[in-house]
Amino acid sequence: MSKVKAAAVGEHSSVVLFNTAGVEAVSVENVEEASNAIRRLVRGGYNVIFLTENYAALLEEDLKKYRAQAYPLILPIPERTGSTGYGLEKVRINMEKAIGTNIFDKE
């Protein structure tokens, strides 16, 4: 059984605690650094990449090429200051595609 390689990319205060769970924390300060980090991690064989919502939203177009593949799985996560709603919206969209309805709709 192979070991899953996982990393978290974002501002230092948002990803530093991932180290305690054995996930590599990659601190970045701008969208260019985040983009470069994602490319480096993909080339390095990382299967799961957690990416803070602010950078995930800014890198939306760049991330599309990875969504067509099984790996890497790039998951938006809230920043330390809280969620922007981006990650939940992505889950909602993908669930609707998968099952044909919005299960989060309260009506």
C-alpha positions as CSV (number, residue, x, y, z in Angstrom):
1,M,0.0,0.0,0.0
2,S,1.4,3.4,-1.0
3,K,1.5,6.3,1.4
4,V,-0.6,9.3,0.4
5,K,1.4,12.5,0.0
6,A,-0.5,15.5,1.3
7,A,0.3,19.2,1.5
8,A,-1.5,22.5,2.5
9,V,-0.8,25.7,0.7
10,G,-1.7,29.2,2.0
11,E,-0.6,31.9,4.3
12,H,1.6,30.7,7.1
13,S,-1.0,31.2,9.9
14,S,-3.6,29.3,7.9
15,V,-1.5,26.2,7.1
16,V,1.1,25.8,9.9
17,L,-0.9,23.5,12.0
18,F,-1.2,21.0,9.2
19,N,2.3,19.9,10.1
20,T,1.0,18.4,13.3
21,A,-1.1,16.0,11.3
22,G,1.8,15.0,9.1
23,V,0.8,17.2,6.2
24,E,3.5,19.4,4.6
25,A,2.6,23.0,5.2
26,V,3.7,25.3,2.3
27,S,3.6,29.0,3.3
28,V,3.0,31.5,0.5
29,E,2.5,35.2,0.5
30,N,0.9,35.8,-2.9
31,V,-1.0,34.1,-5.8
32,E,2.2,33.6,-7.8
33,E,3.9,31.8,-5.0
34,A,0.7,29.7,-4.5
35,S,0.6,28.8,-8.2
36,N,4.3,27.8,-8.2
37,A,3.8,25.7,-5.0
38,I,0.9,23.8,-6.6
39,R,2.9,23.0,-9.7
40,R,5.9,21.9,-7.6
41,L,3.7,19.7,-5.4
42,V,2.0,18.1,-8.4
43,R,5.4,17.3,-10.0
44,G,6.4,15.9,-6.6
45,G,3.6,13.3,-6.7
46,Y,1.4,14.8,-4.0
47,N,-2.1,13.2,-4.1
48,V,-4.0,15.7,-1.9
49,I,-3.4,19.4,-1.8
50,F,-5.3,21.6,0.6
51,L,-5.4,25.2,-0.7
52,T,-6.8,28.1,1.2
53,E,-10.0,29.5,-0.3
54,N,-8.5,32.9,-1.2
55,Y,-5.9,31.3,-3.4
56,A,-8.2,28.7,-4.8
57,A,-10.6,31.4,-6.0
58,L,-7.7,33.4,-7.6
59,L,-6.3,30.3,-9.3
60,E,-9.7,28.9,-10.5
61,E,-8.6,28.8,-14.2
62,D,-5.2,27.2,-13.4
63,L,-6.9,24.5,-11.3
64,K,-9.3,23.4,-14.0
65,K,-6.6,21.2,-15.7
66,Y,-6.2,19.2,-12.5
67,R,-9.9,18.6,-12.0
68,A,-10.0,16.4,-15.2
69,Q,-7.6,13.9,-13.5
70,A,-8.1,11.7,-10.5
71,Y,-5.1,13.1,-8.8
72,P,-4.1,15.5,-7.3
73,L,-7.2,16.2,-5.4
74,I,-7.1,19.9,-4.7
75,L,-9.4,20.9,-1.8
76,P,-10.2,24.5,-0.9
77,I,-10.1,25.1,2.9
78,P,-11.1,28.1,5.0
79,E,-8.4,30.5,6.0
80,R,-7.5,31.0,9.6
81,T,-9.9,34.1,9.7
82,G,-12.8,32.0,8.5
83,S,-14.6,30.8,5.4
84,T,-15.4,32.9,2.4
85,G,-18.0,30.3,1.3
86,Y,-15.9,29.4,-1.8
87,G,-15.2,25.8,-0.6
88,L,-18.8,25.0,0.3
89,E,-20.0,26.4,-3.1
90,K,-17.6,24.1,-4.9
91,V,-18.9,21.1,-2.8
92,R,-22.5,22.2,-3.7
93,I,-21.7,22.4,-7.4
94,N,-20.0,19.0,-7.5
95,M,-22.8,17.3,-5.5
96,E,-25.4,18.8,-7.9
97,K,-23.4,17.4,-10.9
98,A,-23.0,14.0,-9.3
99,I,-26.6,13.4,-8.1
100,G,-28.6,15.9,-10.2
101,T,-30.0,18.0,-7.4
102,N,-28.9,20.5,-4.7
103,I,-29.1,18.6,-1.5
104,F,-28.1,21.7,0.5
105,D,-31.2,23.6,-0.7
106,K,-33.4,24.2,2.4
107,E,-36.7,24.6,0.5
